[in-house]
């Protein structure tokens, strides 16, 4: 396997090579560091690269796996595999900026819980990835550290807020990344960059030690190149008691699949979709049906309320978090204009508006659960985003004859799963006429993440969906 093929191998593949000692963690880490040095100046996916620490972790992993005297200690499929972290995740002794000017020089004293678990699994941490400031946006067009660029077209955004993580995985600058998702911030950039993004059930992966945005909507999850790789990561970082398969997510992917039945929502998801995304998505549905997947229409009327309800909750909670941290309004001038305006908006949300939004969220959660039961579906299927990756600085995007806020479009189809707290993921399903990735979103039932992963793995396998390698990742 040459270096290019090794860089784009799945984590599942490289972990097998490491375990069989056909490639060493040090070799993998050096390969990733060389690619970062060569490609990151154009992509700006990483804010900082911890090369010295990464090589030390790789040497330790190599010694543990290949120990000749005494018993070798192989920790599992993450052992010795280089990954990255979104830079709103606390890392002890390593700067954590959250993409902000305010935290430019902050060095946490502790690791976030998810980092502790990754270190325990033996992962090699390459560095911290760029993001939309304080994870409060959908483009990763960061005015403080520069925009991250989409490896499929350097003039376009990778999505956000986990845009640096998505670009790094897509460009072969790490084998996986941990991101966060409050309104689609894992799935939106994963879809725009042609990779797999998984937002688990709310609370299943700890957000302790992650700079908060909207605590009742915040999720931590994975960005990878395959569903199997996502399952490997979830096995390492999962914390919700009683909701993980007995043998683990990765092992459960091999379970026999019964007939898969997917629900296509009648409301909301298809009202505002660009022609190119609609075409690719329709072709994906046809492929699935040809391969025996049953697709039925499902009605969830309260989907029509999710944009406003989600906004009210996110605005209020984000402003409250920044007030508690002492950043807003005391240091308002240090925020970028778009984030500051949203925090100002949050200060205007009344208590009754917030409480009403919480009530509607509860009603939506109930209605969604009942819709699953009534239709007898394994998951809902919809586009991940209504548009492919827009140009950097493109504040509005035309669909049909009208212009719409680019940010609102990128949040629109992802927010319902955050609001419900249910697992959701996106997998690539094709390219537009301009060669830009399009993603399919699958939404599952609460705490049934294993079932959702099996459905996604089956769909990706039977349709042989893969976006391939992006143009800026040679």
C-alpha positions in Angstrom: 0.0 0.0 0.0 1.6 3.3 -1.1 1.4 6.4 1.1 -1.6 8.0 -0.7 -3.6 4.8 -0.3 -2.5 4.4 3.3 -3.6 8.0 4.0 -7.0 7.3 2.7 -7.5 3.9 4.1 -10.3 3.5 6.6 -9.5 3.4 10.3 -10.8 -0.2 10.3 -8.1 -1.1 7.7 -5.2 0.7 9.3 -6.0 -0.7 12.8 -5.8 -4.2 11.3 -2.4 -3.4 9.8 -1.2 -2.0 13.1 -2.4 -5.0 15.1 -0.6 -7.4 12.6 2.5 -5.2 12.8 2.5 -4.5 9.0 2.6 -0.8 9.7 3.6 1.0 12.9 1.8 3.8 14.7 5.0 5.9 14.2 4.9 5.4 10.5 1.2 6.4 10.4 1.8 9.4 12.5 4.7 10.6 10.4 2.6 10.1 7.3 -0.2 12.3 8.7 2.2 15.0 9.9 3.9 15.2 6.5 0.5 15.6 4.8 -0.6 18.2 7.3 2.6 20.2 6.7 2.1 20.0 2.9 -1.7 20.5 2.6 -2.8 22.4 5.7 -1.5 25.8 4.5 -4.1 25.7 1.8 -6.9 24.0 3.7 -6.5 25.6 7.1 -8.1 22.6 8.7 -5.8 22.5 11.8 -5.3 25.4 14.1 -2.5 23.7 15.9 -0.5 20.5 15.3 0.9 18.8 18.3 3.6 16.9 16.4 6.0 16.2 19.4 3.2 14.9 21.6 1.7 12.9 18.8 5.0 11.1 18.0 5.5 10.4 21.7 2.1 8.8 21.9 2.8 6.8 18.7 6.1 5.5 20.1 4.3 4.5 23.3 1.6 2.7 21.3 4.2 1.0 19.2 6.1 -0.2 22.2 2.9 -1.6 23.8 1.7 -3.4 20.7 5.1 -4.9 19.8 6.4 -5.6 23.3 8.6 -8.7 23.2 9.4 -9.2 26.8 6.3 -9.7 28.8 2.8 -9.6 27.4 2.0 -7.2 24.5 -0.8 -4.8 25.3 -3.1 -4.1 22.4 -5.9 -1.8 23.5 -8.2 -2.2 20.5 -8.8 -0.7 17.0 -8.0 2.9 18.0 -4.6 1.9 19.4 -1.8 3.8 17.6 -4.2 5.4 15.1 -3.8 9.2 14.5 -7.0 11.3 14.9 -7.8 15.0 15.5 -10.1 17.0 17.9 -12.2 20.0 17.2 -10.7 22.9 19.1 -13.6 23.5 21.5 -12.6 20.2 23.2 -10.4 20.8 26.3 -6.9 19.2 26.1 -4.7 19.4 29.2 -1.6 21.5 28.5 -2.6 22.2 24.9 -4.2 25.5 23.8 -7.9 25.3 23.3 -9.3 28.4 21.5 -12.9 27.4 20.6 -12.0 29.3 17.4 -12.3 32.6 19.4 -10.2 35.6 20.1 -11.2 35.5 23.7 -9.7 32.1 24.3 -6.7 32.6 22.1 -4.2 31.9 24.9 -6.2 29.5 27.0 -4.4 26.3 28.1 -6.8 24.0 30.0 -5.6 22.1 33.1 -7.6 19.0 32.2 -8.7 16.9 29.4 -12.4 16.7 28.3 -14.0 13.4 29.3 -14.0 12.3 25.6 -10.3 12.9 25.4 -9.6 10.9 28.5 -11.5 8.0 26.9 -9.6 8.4 23.6 -6.3 8.3 25.4 -7.3 5.2 27.3 -8.1 3.6 23.9 -4.6 4.4 22.7 -5.5 7.0 20.0 -2.7 9.3 18.8 -3.9 12.9 18.9 -2.4 15.0 16.0 -3.8 18.3 17.0 -6.8 20.7 17.1 -9.0 21.6 14.2 -10.5 24.9 13.1 -14.2 25.7 13.7 -16.7 28.4 13.5 -16.1 30.8 16.4 -17.4 29.2 19.7 -19.1 26.5 17.4 -21.8 29.1 16.8 -22.2 29.0 13.0 -22.4 26.7 9.9 -19.5 27.8 7.7 -16.1 27.7 9.6 -15.4 31.1 7.9 -13.4 32.1 11.0 -12.3 35.8 11.1 -9.8 35.2 13.8 -7.9 32.3 12.4 -9.0 32.3 8.7 -11.5 30.2 6.9 -11.2 26.4 6.5 -11.5 25.5 2.8 -13.3 22.5 1.4 -10.9 20.0 -0.1 -13.3 19.4 -3.0 -13.0 23.1 -4.0 -10.8 25.5 -2.2 -13.1 28.4 -3.0 -15.9 26.8 -1.0 -16.7 26.3 2.6 -16.4 22.9 4.3 -19.5 23.6 6.4 -19.5 24.1 10.2 -19.1 24.4 12.9 -16.9 21.3 12.8 -15.5 22.3 9.4 -11.9 21.8 10.2 -12.5 18.3 11.4 -14.5 17.4 8.2 -11.9 18.9 5.9 -9.1 17.1 7.7 -10.8 13.7 7.5 -11.8 14.2 3.8 -8.3 15.3 2.8 -6.5 12.4 4.5 -5.0 14.5 7.3 -6.2 12.2 10.0 -8.2 8.9 10.1 -11.1 10.4 12.2 -12.0 13.4 14.2 -14.2 14.2 17.2 -16.6 17.1 16.6 -19.7 18.7 18.2 -23.2 19.1 16.9 -25.8 21.6 18.2 -27.7 22.3 15.1 -26.0 20.0 12.6 -22.4 20.9 13.1 -21.1 17.4 12.5 -23.6 16.3 9.8 -23.6 19.5 7.8 -19.8 19.6 7.2 -19.6 15.8 6.8 -22.1 16.0 4.0 -20.4 19.0 2.3 -17.0 17.2 2.5 -18.2 13.7 1.4 -17.6 11.8 4.6 -19.6 10.1 7.4 -20.8 12.2 10.3 -22.6 10.7 13.4 -24.5 12.6 16.1 -25.4 10.1 18.7 -28.4 10.1 21.1 -28.2 13.2 23.4 -26.1 12.5 26.5 -24.7 9.2 25.2 -21.2 10.8 24.7 -20.2 13.2 27.4 -19.8 16.9 26.7 -18.0 17.4 30.0 -14.9 19.6 29.2 -16.3 20.8 25.9 -16.9 24.6 25.6 -20.7 24.8 25.8 -23.0 26.4 23.3 -26.6 25.2 24.0 -26.4 22.5 26.7 -29.8 20.8 25.9 -28.9 20.6 22.2 -25.1 20.0 22.4 -23.8 16.6 21.2 -20.3 15.2 20.7 -19.8 12.7 17.9 -17.6 11.4 15.1 -16.4 12.4 11.6 -15.0 9.4 9.7 -14.6 8.0 6.2 -16.9 5.0 6.9 -19.8 3.9 9.1 -17.5 1.1 10.5 -15.0 3.7 11.6 -17.8 5.7 13.3 -18.7 2.5 15.2 -15.1 2.1 16.3 -15.0 5.6 17.7 -18.3 5.3 19.5 -17.2 2.1 21.2 -14.3 4.1 22.7 -16.2 7.2 23.8 -19.7 6.0 24.6 -20.9 6.6 28.1 -24.7 6.1 28.3 -25.3 3.1 30.5 -27.5 0.3 29.0 -27.7 1.7 25.5 -24.7 0.2 23.9 -24.9 -3.3 22.3 -23.4 -6.0 24.5 -20.7 -6.8 22.0 -20.1 -3.1 21.0 -21.2 -1.0 18.0 -18.5 -2.2 15.7 -19.2 -5.9 16.3 -23.0 -5.3 16.0 -22.6 -4.1 12.4 -22.1 -7.7 11.4 -25.5 -8.7 12.7 -27.9 -10.1 10.2 -30.1 -7.3 8.8 -33.8 -7.9 8.6 -35.7 -6.1 5.8 -35.0 -2.4 6.0 -37.9 0.0 5.9 -37.2 3.8 5.8 -39.6 6.7 6.2 -39.5 9.6 3.8 -41.0 12.6 5.8 -44.0 14.2 4.1 -43.4 17.5 5.8 -40.6 20.0 5.8 -37.5 18.2 4.5 -38.3 18.6 0.8 -39.9 22.0 0.7 -36.7 23.9 0.2 -34.0 21.9 -1.7 -31.8 22.9 -4.6 -32.3 21.1 -7.9 -28.9 19.5 -7.9 -29.3 18.0 -4.3 -32.8 16.9 -5.2 -31.6 15.1 -8.3 -28.7 13.3 -6.4 -31.0 12.4 -3.5 -33.8 11.0 -5.8 -31.2 8.8 -7.5 -30.0 7.6 -4.1 -33.6 6.6 -3.2 -34.0 4.7 -6.5 -30.8 2.8 -5.9 -32.0 1.8 -2.4 -35.3 0.6 -3.6 -33.7 -1.4 -6.4 -31.7 -3.2 -3.7 -34.6 -4.1 -1.6 -34.9 -1.2 0.8 -38.6 -0.3 1.3 -39.3 3.5 1.5 -42.6 4.7 2.7 -44.1 8.2 3.4 -44.2 9.3 7.1 -46.0 12.2 8.5 -44.6 14.3 11.4 -46.5 17.6 11.3 -44.5 19.3 14.1 -41.4 19.2 11.9 -42.7 22.5 10.5 -42.2 24.0 14.0 -38.6 22.9 14.5 -36.8 25.8 12.9 -38.4 28.4 15.2 -38.4 26.2 18.3 -34.7 25.2 17.8 -33.7 28.9 17.3 -35.5 30.0 20.5 -33.8 27.4 22.6 -30.3 27.8 21.0 -30.4 31.6 21.2 -31.4 31.7 24.9 -29.1 29.0 26.0 -26.0 30.2 24.1 -26.4 33.7 25.5 -26.8 32.3 29.0 -23.7 30.2 28.7 -21.6 33.1 27.5 -22.9 35.3 30.3 -22.0 32.6 32.8 -18.5 32.3 31.3 -18.1 36.1 31.8 -17.5 36.7 28.1 -20.8 38.4 27.1 -21.6 41.3 27.1 -18.4 42.2 29.0 -16.1 41.3 26.0 -18.7 41.8 23.2 -16.2 43.7 21.0 -13.9 40.6 20.8 -16.6 38.5 19.1 -17.0 38.3 15.3 -20.0 40.2 14.1 -22.2 37.2 13.3 -21.7 35.5 16.6 -22.1 38.7 18.6 -25.4 39.4 16.8 -26.7 35.9 17.7 -25.8 36.4 21.3 -27.6 39.8 21.3 -30.6 38.0 19.8 -30.5 35.5 22.7 -30.7 38.3 25.2 -34.1 39.2 23.8 -35.7 35.8 24.1 -38.3 36.0 26.9 -38.7 33.3 29.6 -42.2 32.5 28.3 -40.8 32.1 24.7 -38.1 29.7 26.0 -40.5 27.7 28.1 -43.0 27.5 25.2 -40.2 26.2 23.0 -39.3 23.5 25.5 -43.0 22.4 25.6 -43.1 22.2 21.8 -39.9 20.2 21.8 -41.4 17.7 24.2 -44.5 17.4 21.9 -42.3 17.0 18.9 -40.3 14.2 20.6 -43.5 12.3 21.3 -44.9 12.8 17.8 -41.7 11.6 16.2 -41.6 8.5 18.4 -45.2 7.7 17.5 -44.5 8.2 13.8 -41.8 5.6 14.0 -44.1 3.1 15.7 -47.1 3.8 13.4 -45.1 3.5 10.2 -42.9 0.6 11.4 -39.7 2.2 10.0 -36.1 1.6 11.0 -35.1 5.2 10.3 -36.2 8.4 8.5 -34.3 9.3 5.4 -33.9 12.9 4.0 -31.2 15.0 2.4 -28.4 16.1 4.8 -28.4 19.6 3.5 -30.6 21.5 1.0 -27.5 22.8 -0.9 -24.1 21.6 -1.8 -21.1 23.5 -0.5 -21.5 27.3 -1.2 -18.6 29.7 -1.9 -16.7 31.2 1.0 -18.4 34.5 1.9 -21.6 33.5 0.2 -24.1 34.9 2.7 -27.2 34.1 0.7 -27.9 31.2 -1.7 -30.5 31.1 -4.5 -33.0 28.2 -4.7 -35.3 28.7 -7.6 -36.0 32.4 -8.0 -35.4 33.4 -4.3 -32.4 34.1 -2.2 -32.1 32.5 1.3 -29.7 32.9 4.2 -26.9 30.4 3.6 -26.6 29.8 7.3 -30.3 29.1 7.7 -30.2 26.6 4.8 -27.3 24.7 6.3 -29.0 24.4 9.7 -32.5 23.7 8.4 -32.5 20.0 7.8 -30.2 19.0 10.7 -31.9 20.8 13.6 -34.8 18.5 14.1 -32.6 15.6 15.3 -30.9 17.9 17.8 -34.2 19.1 19.0 -35.5 15.5 19.5 -32.2 14.3 20.9 -32.3 11.3 18.7 -29.3 9.7 16.8 -28.7 11.0 13.3 -26.0 10.6 10.7 -25.1 11.5 7.2 -23.4 9.3 4.6 -22.2 10.4 1.1 -24.6 9.4 -1.7 -23.2 11.1 -4.8 -21.8 14.3 -6.5 -23.5 17.2 -8.1 -22.8 18.2 -11.7 -20.0 20.5 -10.3 -18.4 17.5 -8.5 -19.5 18.5 -5.0 -20.6 15.9 -2.4 -24.2 15.4 -1.4 -25.2 13.5 1.8 -28.1 11.4 2.8 -29.3 11.9 6.4 -30.7 9.0 8.4 -32.5 9.7 11.7 -33.1 7.0 14.2 -35.1 6.4 17.4 -33.7 7.6 20.8 -31.0 5.2 22.2 -31.2 2.9 19.1 -27.9 4.1 17.8 -26.8 0.5 17.0 -29.8 0.0 14.8 -29.2 3.3 12.9 -25.5 2.4 12.3 -26.5 -1.0 10.9 -29.0 0.6 8.6 -26.4 3.1 7.4 -23.8 0.5 6.9 -26.2 -1.6 4.9 -27.2 1.3 2.7 -23.6 2.4 2.0 -22.6 -1.2 1.3 -25.4 -2.2 -1.1 -25.2 1.1 -3.1 -21.4 1.3 -2.9 -21.6 5.0 -2.0 -18.3 6.7 -1.6 -17.4 10.3 -2.5 -13.8 9.3 -3.4 -10.8 11.5 -2.9 -11.2 15.3 -3.1 -9.2 17.3 -5.6 -7.1 19.2 -3.1 -5.9 16.1 -1.2 -3.3 14.7 -3.7 
